[in-house]
Amino acid sequence: MDSRRTFIKTVFVALGAGATILKSGIASAKKEALKLDKVPALQKVGGSAKVKLAGKEILFIRDTDTSVRAIHPVCTHRGCPVTFSSKESKIVCECHDSVFKLDGKVLKGPAVNPLKVYPAKLDNGSIVVTVD
Ligand code: FES
């Protein structure tokens, strides 16, 4: 009986800790706006730029007339910087030749994990991105 109580107590403590982590994760997400006229490279499709926003470097890629991608530009293999190849429309890491799709998924290793992607959209002449 005592071990059952301990088990139930442990489950509730774990659930509480999980809820706290979730809450703090949501609370720390922040919307930031970047005016397109401040970054000419992002005004045309195929353009890209690394911009520091909310204390984080973000690789923005203008992939269509109506959309933009926002990527954490650090390779998940060993942490080298990644860049956008407009010729191939892919994100590449020159350290060990990993290649990523614009949604961050791995196309070619050695990286096995996707790049972090921030939600971003075009809104009235600005890019609105949610960073955490
Ligand atoms: S650090 Fe990018 S492929 Fe190794």
Backbone and ligand atoms as CSV (ligand in chain L), in Angstrom:
chain,resi,resn,atom,element,x,y,z
A,1,MET,N,N,0.824,-1.203,0.000
A,1,MET,CA,C,0.000,0.000,0.000
A,1,MET,C,C,0.863,1.260,0.000
A,2,ASP,N,N,1.943,1.198,0.807
A,2,ASP,CA,C,2.825,2.346,0.893
A,2,ASP,C,C,3.531,2.615,-0.438
A,3,SER,N,N,3.922,1.523,-1.128
A,3,SER,CA,C,4.607,1.715,-2.407
A,3,SER,C,C,3.642,2.250,-3.460
A,4,ARG,N,N,2.359,1.895,-3.341
A,4,ARG,CA,C,1.353,2.413,-4.271
A,4,ARG,C,C,1.202,3.930,-4.098
A,5,ARG,N,N,1.169,4.366,-2.832
A,5,ARG,CA,C,1.081,5.805,-2.563
A,5,ARG,C,C,2.309,6.540,-3.097
A,6,THR,N,N,3.459,5.940,-2.875
A,6,THR,CA,C,4.699,6.546,-3.362
A,6,THR,C,C,4.669,6.657,-4.881
A,7,PHE,N,N,4.170,5.580,-5.534
A,7,PHE,CA,C,4.104,5.584,-6.993
A,7,PHE,C,C,3.181,6.705,-7.475
A,8,ILE,N,N,1.994,6.798,-6.888
A,8,ILE,CA,C,1.026,7.824,-7.294
A,8,ILE,C,C,1.598,9.227,-7.058
A,9,LYS,N,N,2.249,9.403,-5.912
A,9,LYS,CA,C,2.863,10.683,-5.601
A,9,LYS,C,C,3.940,11.035,-6.640
A,10,THR,N,N,4.730,10.049,-7.016
A,10,THR,CA,C,5.790,10.263,-8.003
A,10,THR,C,C,5.198,10.675,-9.349
A,11,VAL,N,N,4.098,10.007,-9.747
A,11,VAL,CA,C,3.452,10.334,-11.022
A,11,VAL,C,C,2.955,11.773,-10.992
A,12,PHE,N,N,2.313,12.183,-9.889
A,12,PHE,CA,C,1.804,13.552,-9.809
A,12,PHE,C,C,2.927,14.582,-9.819
A,13,VAL,N,N,4.007,14.284,-9.152
A,13,VAL,CA,C,5.151,15.204,-9.152
A,13,VAL,C,C,5.703,15.322,-10.572
A,14,ALA,N,N,5.811,14.186,-11.265
A,14,ALA,CA,C,6.331,14.199,-12.635
A,14,ALA,C,C,5.401,14.982,-13.553
A,15,LEU,N,N,4.091,14.785,-13.412
A,15,LEU,CA,C,3.128,15.521,-14.232
A,15,LEU,C,C,3.225,17.020,-13.958
A,16,GLY,N,N,3.365,17.368,-12.711
A,16,GLY,CA,C,3.488,18.779,-12.348
A,16,GLY,C,C,4.737,19.407,-12.950
A,17,ALA,N,N,5.848,18.672,-12.905
A,17,ALA,CA,C,7.090,19.183,-13.486
A,17,ALA,C,C,6.943,19.336,-14.985
A,18,GLY,N,N,6.279,18.385,-15.628
A,18,GLY,CA,C,6.063,18.466,-17.074
A,18,GLY,C,C,5.223,19.670,-17.432
A,19,ALA,N,N,4.164,19.914,-16.661
A,19,ALA,CA,C,3.298,21.069,-16.919
A,19,ALA,C,C,4.069,22.369,-16.743
A,20,THR,N,N,4.924,22.424,-15.748
A,20,THR,CA,C,5.736,23.621,-15.525
A,20,THR,C,C,6.675,23.861,-16.700
A,21,ILE,N,N,7.298,22.801,-17.188
A,21,ILE,CA,C,8.208,22.935,-18.333
A,21,ILE,C,C,7.427,23.426,-19.550
A,22,LEU,N,N,6.250,22.833,-19.804
A,22,LEU,CA,C,5.430,23.257,-20.937
A,22,LEU,C,C,5.047,24.725,-20.810
A,23,LYS,N,N,4.598,25.117,-19.609
A,23,LYS,CA,C,4.171,26.485,-19.383
A,23,LYS,C,C,5.327,27.461,-19.620
A,24,SER,N,N,6.504,27.126,-19.106
A,24,SER,CA,C,7.633,28.036,-19.276
A,24,SER,C,C,8.059,28.088,-20.733
A,25,GLY,N,N,7.919,26.962,-21.465
A,25,GLY,CA,C,8.241,26.955,-22.889
A,25,GLY,C,C,7.325,27.870,-23.653
A,26,ILE,N,N,6.039,27.844,-23.342
A,26,ILE,CA,C,5.065,28.692,-24.013
A,26,ILE,C,C,5.302,30.143,-23.635
A,27,ALA,N,N,5.579,30.370,-22.354
A,27,ALA,CA,C,5.756,31.740,-21.887
A,27,ALA,C,C,6.980,32.398,-22.504
A,28,SER,N,N,8.021,31.609,-22.841
A,28,SER,CA,C,9.233,32.224,-23.364
A,28,SER,C,C,9.177,32.460,-24.874
A,29,ALA,N,N,8.198,31.890,-25.592
A,29,ALA,CA,C,8.064,32.141,-27.028
A,29,ALA,C,C,7.653,33.601,-27.234
A,30,LYS,N,N,8.311,34.250,-28.197
A,30,LYS,CA,C,8.109,35.673,-28.386
A,30,LYS,C,C,7.971,35.988,-29.875
A,31,LYS,N,N,6.995,36.810,-30.218
A,31,LYS,CA,C,6.832,37.225,-31.611
A,31,LYS,C,C,7.681,38.461,-31.865
A,32,GLU,N,N,8.423,38.436,-32.960
A,32,GLU,CA,C,9.265,39.557,-33.354
A,32,GLU,C,C,8.928,39.930,-34.787
A,33,ALA,N,N,9.022,41.206,-35.099
A,33,ALA,CA,C,8.757,41.658,-36.469
A,33,ALA,C,C,10.022,42.247,-37.062
A,34,LEU,N,N,10.259,41.940,-38.315
A,34,LEU,CA,C,11.409,42.460,-39.046
A,34,LEU,C,C,10.887,43.103,-40.325
A,35,LYS,N,N,11.101,44.395,-40.468
A,35,LYS,CA,C,10.607,45.104,-41.661
A,35,LYS,C,C,11.414,44.668,-42.885
A,36,LEU,N,N,10.697,44.314,-43.943
A,36,LEU,CA,C,11.362,43.853,-45.162
A,36,LEU,C,C,12.244,44.935,-45.782
A,37,ASP,N,N,11.872,46.205,-45.646
A,37,ASP,CA,C,12.690,47.258,-46.266
A,37,ASP,C,C,14.046,47.428,-45.570
A,38,LYS,N,N,14.228,46.810,-44.406
A,38,LYS,CA,C,15.530,46.863,-43.725
A,38,LYS,C,C,16.460,45.744,-44.190
A,39,VAL,N,N,15.901,44.758,-44.902
A,39,VAL,CA,C,16.706,43.633,-45.383
A,39,VAL,C,C,16.385,43.423,-46.870
A,40,PRO,N,N,17.040,44.171,-47.741
A,40,PRO,CA,C,16.737,44.093,-49.171
A,40,PRO,C,C,16.830,42.675,-49.748
A,41,ALA,N,N,17.742,41.851,-49.224
A,41,ALA,CA,C,17.904,40.486,-49.759
A,41,ALA,C,C,16.634,39.667,-49.619
A,42,LEU,N,N,15.781,40.023,-48.685
A,42,LEU,CA,C,14.570,39.231,-48.461
A,42,LEU,C,C,13.363,39.774,-49.225
A,43,GLN,N,N,13.592,40.813,-50.015
A,43,GLN,CA,C,12.470,41.381,-50.772
A,43,GLN,C,C,12.184,40.592,-52.040
A,44,LYS,N,N,13.138,39.782,-52.461
A,44,LYS,CA,C,12.894,38.991,-53.675
A,44,LYS,C,C,13.004,37.486,-53.378
A,45,VAL,N,N,12.240,36.703,-54.132
A,45,VAL,CA,C,12.246,35.246,-53.967
A,45,VAL,C,C,13.645,34.710,-54.270
A,46,GLY,N,N,14.124,33.833,-53.409
A,46,GLY,CA,C,15.466,33.263,-53.564
A,46,GLY,C,C,16.502,33.971,-52.707
A,47,GLY,N,N,16.094,35.076,-52.096
A,47,GLY,CA,C,17.030,35.803,-51.253
A,47,GLY,C,C,17.113,35.199,-49.854
A,48,SER,N,N,18.226,35.470,-49.199
A,48,SER,CA,C,18.371,34.996,-47.822
A,48,SER,C,C,19.249,35.967,-47.046
A,49,ALA,N,N,19.120,35.931,-45.750
A,49,ALA,CA,C,19.944,36.790,-44.897
A,49,ALA,C,C,19.953,36.220,-43.488
A,50,LYS,N,N,21.108,36.345,-42.839
A,50,LYS,CA,C,21.189,36.005,-41.421
A,50,LYS,C,C,21.014,37.297,-40.643
A,51,VAL,N,N,20.063,37.273,-39.742
A,51,VAL,CA,C,19.724,38.472,-38.971
A,51,VAL,C,C,19.671,38.102,-37.497
A,52,LYS,N,N,20.204,38.976,-36.654
A,52,LYS,CA,C,20.105,38.748,-35.202
A,52,LYS,C,C,18.817,39.399,-34.722
A,53,LEU,N,N,17.971,38.595,-34.120
A,53,LEU,CA,C,16.668,39.055,-33.660
A,53,LEU,C,C,16.391,38.415,-32.308
A,54,ALA,N,N,15.982,39.206,-31.351
A,54,ALA,CA,C,15.693,38.716,-30.007
A,54,ALA,C,C,16.886,37.944,-29.431
A,55,GLY,N,N,18.086,38.418,-29.771
A,55,GLY,CA,C,19.294,37.795,-29.232
A,55,GLY,C,C,19.695,36.500,-29.913
A,56,LYS,N,N,18.997,36.145,-30.994
A,56,LYS,CA,C,19.325,34.905,-31.697
A,56,LYS,C,C,19.606,35.198,-33.161
A,57,GLU,N,N,20.591,34.493,-33.701
A,57,GLU,CA,C,20.824,34.620,-35.135
A,57,GLU,C,C,19.818,33.714,-35.852
A,58,ILE,N,N,19.180,34.259,-36.874
A,58,ILE,CA,C,18.172,33.509,-37.625
A,58,ILE,C,C,18.499,33.625,-39.108
A,59,LEU,N,N,18.455,32.491,-39.795
A,59,LEU,CA,C,18.616,32.487,-41.245
A,59,LEU,C,C,17.228,32.598,-41.872
A,60,PHE,N,N,16.971,33.749,-42.510
A,60,PHE,CA,C,15.703,33.937,-43.202
A,60,PHE,C,C,15.888,33.593,-44.672
A,61,ILE,N,N,14.935,32.895,-45.213
A,61,ILE,CA,C,14.966,32.527,-46.629
A,61,ILE,C,C,13.630,32.910,-47.238
A,62,ARG,N,N,13.683,33.745,-48.256
A,62,ARG,CA,C,12.441,34.125,-48.956
A,62,ARG,C,C,12.188,33.054,-50.015
A,63,ASP,N,N,11.318,32.106,-49.701
A,63,ASP,CA,C,11.139,30.965,-50.605
A,63,ASP,C,C,10.056,31.166,-51.657
A,64,THR,N,N,9.049,31.994,-51.395
A,64,THR,CA,C,8.034,32.294,-52.416
A,64,THR,C,C,7.617,33.755,-52.252
A,65,ASP,N,N,6.750,34.213,-53.150
A,65,ASP,CA,C,6.230,35.588,-53.040
A,65,ASP,C,C,5.491,35.806,-51.726
A,66,THR,N,N,4.893,34.749,-51.227
A,66,THR,CA,C,4.018,34.906,-50.066
A,66,THR,C,C,4.527,34.222,-48.796
A,67,SER,N,N,5.745,33.657,-48.849
A,67,SER,CA,C,6.219,32.973,-47.635
A,67,SER,C,C,7.705,33.168,-47.401
A,68,VAL,N,N,8.086,32.956,-46.173
A,68,VAL,CA,C,9.479,33.093,-45.758
A,68,VAL,C,C,9.760,32.005,-44.721
A,69,ARG,N,N,10.994,31.522,-44.705
A,69,ARG,CA,C,11.420,30.517,-43.716
A,69,ARG,C,C,12.351,31.186,-42.715
A,70,ALA,N,N,12.301,30.694,-41.492
A,70,ALA,CA,C,13.198,31.191,-40.442
A,70,ALA,C,C,13.834,29.973,-39.773
A,71,ILE,N,N,15.149,29.889,-39.887
A,71,ILE,CA,C,15.881,28.689,-39.463
A,71,ILE,C,C,16.981,29.071,-38.475
A,72,HIS,N,N,17.165,28.243,-37.473
A,72,HIS,CA,C,18.335,28.393,-36.591
A,72,HIS,C,C,19.539,27.892,-37.393
A,73,PRO,N,N,20.487,28.782,-37.715
A,73,PRO,CA,C,21.516,28.414,-38.694
A,73,PRO,C,C,22.713,27.662,-38.121
A,74,VAL,N,N,22.447,26.692,-37.288
A,74,VAL,CA,C,23.531,25.907,-36.695
A,74,VAL,C,C,23.281,24.429,-37.018
A,75,CYS,N,N,24.267,23.820,-37.642
A,75,CYS,CA,C,24.149,22.420,-38.057
A,75,CYS,C,C,23.984,21.510,-36.834
A,76,THR,N,N,23.096,20.543,-36.971
A,76,THR,CA,C,22.831,19.628,-35.865
A,76,THR,C,C,23.880,18.514,-35.769
A,77,HIS,N,N,24.810,18.479,-36.714
A,77,HIS,CA,C,25.860,17.459,-36.630
A,77,HIS,C,C,26.888,17.852,-35.573
A,78,ARG,N,N,27.628,18.933,-35.852
A,78,ARG,CA,C,28.640,19.357,-34.875
A,78,ARG,C,C,28.677,20.862,-34.669
A,79,GLY,N,N,27.599,21.521,-35.074
A,79,GLY,CA,C,27.467,22.935,-34.719
A,79,GLY,C,C,28.081,23.956,-35.660
A,80,CYS,N,N,28.450,23.570,-36.855
A,80,CYS,CA,C,28.967,24.565,-37.813
A,80,CYS,C,C,27.810,25.427,-38.328
A,81,PRO,N,N,28.131,26.617,-38.839
A,81,PRO,CA,C,27.071,27.443,-39.416
A,81,PRO,C,C,26.584,26.847,-40.745
A,82,VAL,N,N,25.290,26.986,-40.992
A,82,VAL,CA,C,24.728,26.522,-42.267
A,82,VAL,C,C,24.375,27.745,-43.110
A,83,THR,N,N,24.312,27.535,-44.420
A,83,THR,CA,C,23.963,28.629,-45.335
A,83,THR,C,C,22.916,28.142,-46.332
A,84,PHE,N,N,22.250,29.106,-46.938
A,84,PHE,CA,C,21.246,28.782,-47.941
A,84,PHE,C,C,21.897,28.787,-49.319
A,85,SER,N,N,21.662,27.735,-50.078
A,85,SER,CA,C,22.116,27.678,-51.464
A,85,SER,C,C,20.919,27.978,-52.350
A,86,SER,N,N,20.876,29.179,-52.902
A,86,SER,CA,C,19.718,29.541,-53.724
A,86,SER,C,C,19.711,28.735,-55.026
A,87,LYS,N,N,20.904,28.346,-55.493
A,87,LYS,CA,C,21.007,27.556,-56.721
A,87,LYS,C,C,20.305,26.202,-56.556
A,88,GLU,N,N,20.504,25.575,-55.406
A,88,GLU,CA,C,19.908,24.255,-55.157
A,88,GLU,C,C,18.616,24.332,-54.343
A,89,SER,N,N,18.323,25.532,-53.817
A,89,SER,CA,C,17.186,25.724,-52.915
A,89,SER,C,C,17.242,24.759,-51.726
A,90,LYS,N,N,18.427,24.690,-51.140
A,90,LYS,CA,C,18.662,23.818,-49.986
A,90,LYS,C,C,19.547,24.549,-48.985
A,91,ILE,N,N,19.584,24.013,-47.784
A,91,ILE,CA,C,20.451,24.565,-46.753
A,91,ILE,C,C,21.639,23.612,-46.610
A,92,VAL,N,N,22.835,24.178,-46.628
A,92,VAL,CA,C,24.015,23.320,-46.640
A,92,VAL,C,C,24.967,23.660,-45.484
A,93,CYS,N,N,25.675,22.645,-45.050
A,93,CYS,CA,C,26.733,22.812,-44.058
A,93,CYS,C,C,28.030,22.393,-44.737
A,94,GLU,N,N,28.959,23.314,-44.792
A,94,GLU,CA,C,30.195,23.024,-45.520
A,94,GLU,C,C,31.217,22.256,-44.685
A,95,CYS,N,N,30.980,22.121,-43.381
A,95,CYS,CA,C,31.958,21.399,-42.554
A,95,CYS,C,C,32.080,19.935,-42.978
A,96,HIS,N,N,30.940,19.237,-43.074
A,96,HIS,CA,C,30.985,17.822,-43.450
A,96,HIS,C,C,29.918,17.497,-44.496
A,97,ASP,N,N,29.443,18.538,-45.174
A,97,ASP,CA,C,28.537,18.386,-46.331
A,97,ASP,C,C,27.130,17.872,-46.024
A,98,SER,N,N,26.604,18.141,-44.857
A,98,SER,CA,C,25.198,17.817,-44.627
A,98,SER,C,C,24.332,18.772,-45.454
A,99,VAL,N,N,23.181,18.293,-45.864
A,99,VAL,CA,C,22.247,19.094,-46.664
A,99,VAL,C,C,20.865,18.961,-46.040
A,100,PHE,N,N,20.160,20.088,-45.958
A,100,PHE,CA,C,18.833,20.120,-45.329
A,100,PHE,C,C,17.815,20.720,-46.298
A,101,LYS,N,N,16.575,20.268,-46.166
A,101,LYS,CA,C,15.484,20.882,-46.926
A,101,LYS,C,C,15.116,22.199,-46.248
A,102,LEU,N,N,14.309,23.003,-46.928
A,102,LEU,CA,C,13.924,24.300,-46.363
A,102,LEU,C,C,13.058,24.148,-45.113
A,103,ASP,N,N,12.456,22.968,-44.913
A,103,ASP,CA,C,11.699,22.758,-43.680
A,103,ASP,C,C,12.592,22.226,-42.556
A,104,GLY,N,N,13.889,22.185,-42.802
A,104,GLY,CA,C,14.853,21.779,-41.785
A,104,GLY,C,C,15.196,20.299,-41.790
A,105,LYS,N,N,14.437,19.483,-42.518
A,105,LYS,CA,C,14.698,18.040,-42.508
A,105,LYS,C,C,16.006,17.713,-43.224
A,106,VAL,N,N,16.646,16.638,-42.742
A,106,VAL,CA,C,17.928,16.222,-43.309
A,106,VAL,C,C,17.715,15.556,-44.665
A,107,LEU,N,N,18.446,16.032,-45.665
A,107,LEU,CA,C,18.449,15.379,-46.981
A,107,LEU,C,C,19.658,14.471,-47.114
A,108,LYS,N,N,20.776,14.922,-46.508
A,108,LYS,CA,C,22.015,14.153,-46.605
A,108,LYS,C,C,22.835,14.377,-45.336
A,109,GLY,N,N,23.305,13.295,-44.740
A,109,GLY,CA,C,24.091,13.377,-43.520
A,109,GLY,C,C,25.510,13.787,-43.791
A,110,PRO,N,N,26.316,13.792,-42.751
A,110,PRO,CA,C,26.203,13.019,-41.515
A,110,PRO,C,C,25.175,13.520,-40.486
A,111,ALA,N,N,24.642,14.731,-40.607
A,111,ALA,CA,C,23.630,15.163,-39.624
A,111,ALA,C,C,22.447,14.200,-39.688
A,112,VAL,N,N,21.869,13.906,-38.529
A,112,VAL,CA,C,20.690,13.037,-38.501
A,112,VAL,C,C,19.455,13.782,-37.991
A,113,ASN,N,N,19.676,14.856,-37.274
A,113,ASN,CA,C,18.546,15.617,-36.720
A,113,ASN,C,C,18.258,16.855,-37.564
A,114,PRO,N,N,16.977,17.232,-37.633
A,114,PRO,CA,C,16.612,18.404,-38.438
A,114,PRO,C,C,17.089,19.701,-37.801
A,115,LEU,N,N,17.170,20.740,-38.634
A,115,LEU,CA,C,17.462,22.083,-38.135
A,115,LEU,C,C,16.232,22.599,-37.414
A,116,LYS,N,N,16.456,23.463,-36.449
A,116,LYS,CA,C,15.329,24.095,-35.752
A,116,LYS,C,C,14.718,25.143,-36.680
A,117,VAL,N,N,13.402,25.084,-36.793
A,117,VAL,CA,C,12.676,26.020,-37.655
A,117,VAL,C,C,11.741,26.843,-36.774
A,118,TYR,N,N,11.779,28.156,-36.953
A,118,TYR,CA,C,10.879,29.042,-36.213
A,118,TYR,C,C,9.659,29.350,-37.079
A,119,PRO,N,N,8.464,29.388,-36.498
A,119,PRO,CA,C,7.284,29.786,-37.275
A,119,PRO,C,C,7.464,31.223,-37.766
A,120,ALA,N,N,7.243,31.447,-39.052
A,120,ALA,CA,C,7.408,32.788,-39.626
A,120,ALA,C,C,6.403,33.005,-40.745
A,121,LYS,N,N,5.986,34.257,-40.891
A,121,LYS,CA,C,5.078,34.591,-41.997
A,121,LYS,C,C,5.307,36.033,-42.416
A,122,LEU,N,N,4.883,36.315,-43.646
A,122,LEU,CA,C,4.927,37.687,-44.140
A,122,LEU,C,C,3.637,38.353,-43.719
A,123,ASP,N,N,3.768,39.588,-43.241
A,123,ASP,CA,C,2.578,40.301,-42.781
A,123,ASP,C,C,2.757,41.800,-43.019
A,124,ASN,N,N,2.106,42.294,-44.070
A,124,ASN,CA,C,2.065,43.732,-44.309
A,124,ASN,C,C,3.455,44.388,-44.348
A,125,GLY,N,N,4.336,43.824,-45.155
A,125,GLY,CA,C,5.674,44.404,-45.305
A,125,GLY,C,C,6.670,44.014,-44.227
A,126,SER,N,N,6.289,43.101,-43.380
A,126,SER,CA,C,7.205,42.634,-42.343
A,126,SER,C,C,7.220,41.110,-42.301
A,127,ILE,N,N,8.293,40.591,-41.711
A,127,ILE,CA,C,8.329,39.170,-41.379
A,127,ILE,C,C,8.016,39.072,-39.899
A,128,VAL,N,N,7.044,38.266,-39.570
A,128,VAL,CA,C,6.716,38.046,-38.155
A,128,VAL,C,C,7.186,36.634,-37.817
A,129,VAL,N,N,8.078,36.545,-36.859
A,129,VAL,CA,C,8.669,35.270,-36.494
A,129,VAL,C,C,8.489,35.040,-34.990
A,130,THR,N,N,8.204,33.796,-34.646
A,130,THR,CA,C,8.071,33.435,-33.234
A,130,THR,C,C,9.337,32.722,-32.804
A,131,VAL,N,N,10.072,33.351,-31.887
A,131,VAL,CA,C,11.324,32.741,-31.407
A,131,VAL,C,C,11.137,32.288,-29.958
A,132,ASP,N,N,11.874,31.241,-29.611
A,132,ASP,CA,C,11.800,30.768,-28.222
A,132,ASP,C,C,13.181,30.623,-27.650
L,1,FES,S1,S,28.896,20.159,-38.610
L,1,FES,FE1,FE,27.554,20.230,-40.291
L,1,FES,S2,S,27.908,18.396,-41.351
L,1,FES,FE2,FE,29.220,18.297,-39.635
